[in-house]
């Protein structure tokens, strides 16, 4: 039950962020639900590879390069989905940071 609640709340947060943040557009709530699934798959498959490749830069920047990796994941999701669009890197960075913070709060509340 907790998994379904987290999934629905993440989709709601994603839908609201895409509608209110500048530079992000999404077609509807169904697209937000698909976006949550796409982001989860990309975070499970692509993100570890990017973290390994970017490890030296991550160490040099004291972990700040992980924000860049998250933004790249959001931009890749935008590329894969025609119903979700991000205007540029800065918009993807803002979207990923706010989404990460909001889903962290949801995880703390649901757990």
N, C-alpha and C positions, 0 to 999 in steps of 0.2 A: 504494500500500500504506500509506503514511503517513497518508493521509486517512482510510482505514477504521479504522486503529488509533486515531487521534485521536477519531474518532466513537464507537467502542466504549468507549474510556476515559472520554470525556466522559459517555456514558450511564451507565457504572458509577458515576462520581463523583456525577452527578445523583441516581441511585437511592439511593446511600448517604446523601447529604446530606438528601434528602427523608425518609428513614427515621430519621435521628439528630437532626436539628435540630428544636427545638420549633416548632410552628406550621406545619410543612410535611408534607403527606401525598401519597403517590403510590401508585397501585394495583399496579404491577409494573414489571418491567424493560422490557417492551414500551412501556409508557407513558413510561418514562424516555427511551427512544430517540425516541419521537415528540416529547417535550418538548424534546429537544436540537434537533430539526429546527425546531420552532415558535420556539424562542428564536433560532435562527440567522436565520430569516426575519424575525422582528420586529427583530432587531438590524440587519439589512440594509435594511429598509424604514422602520420607524417611528422607530428611534433617531436617524438623521440629522435627521429633521424636528423631533424634540423637542430635539435639540442646537441647532439653529438658533433655534428659538423661545426656548429658555432661555439663549441666549448671554450676555445681560446679567447674569443671575443667576449664571451660571457664572463670569464674570469677577469679579463682586463677592465671590463665595465662594471665589475662587482654585481653582476646579475641583471643590470638594466637592459642588456640585449634580449632578455626573455620577453620584454614588452614588444620588441621588434618581431620576434618569432610569433607571438600571439597575433599581432597585426597581420603578419603574412598569412597565418591560418585563416583569419577572417577574410582577407582579400582572395584567398584560394576558394573559400566557400562562396564568395560573391561571383567568382569566375565560373564555378560549377553550377550555380543556380541562376536561372534567368529571372526568377521572381524576387531575388534579393540583390540590391545594388549598393556598392560603396563607391563614393566619388574619388577617393584618393587614399594615400597612405595615412595622412593625419586623421582623416575620418575613421579609418579602420583602427588606428591606434586608440582613439578616444572610445570608439564602440567596444573594443576588446577590454579596455581597462574598466569601463563602467559595467560591462557585462560580468566580468570576473568578480568585481566587488559585490554586485547585486546577487550573483549566484552563491557567493561565499556566505552572505547573510542568510539566504534561503536555506543553505545547507546547515548552518548553525541552528536555525529555528526549527527545521523539520527533524533534525537528529536530536 
